[in-house]
Amino acid sequence: MTGSFGFGEYRFHPETGQLWLRGDEVRLTPKAADVLKVLVSNASSPVSKDTLFASVWPDVAVSDDALTTCIQVLRRVLGDDAKRPQFIVTPDEAKENEKE
């Protein structure tokens, strides 16, 4: 994967795991950067939890908490709100937002 991905005011460089906001680097944990890499490279379609686990934690048994923590980190640095998401929407949140 080469190049960078832009979304909102952010630019993400998947090869380095660097996230930038208006020219300033936004620090990510390595695993959060890995999760973001999978999400942005599949931005046009939903990404399953199984795909995320296989991509970010291959051959390692981790609990759902590991993924939840990465999503929380990404939401915090992106200023994304689960109730009104701009960038990351989980299946449960999508269902809840449909009800509103």
Secondary structure, DSSP 8 states (H G I E B T S, - for coil): --S-EEETTEEEETTTTEEEETTEEE---HHHHHHHHHHHHTTTS---HHHHHHHHSTT----HHHHHHHHHHHHHHHT--SSS-SS---HHHHHHHHH-
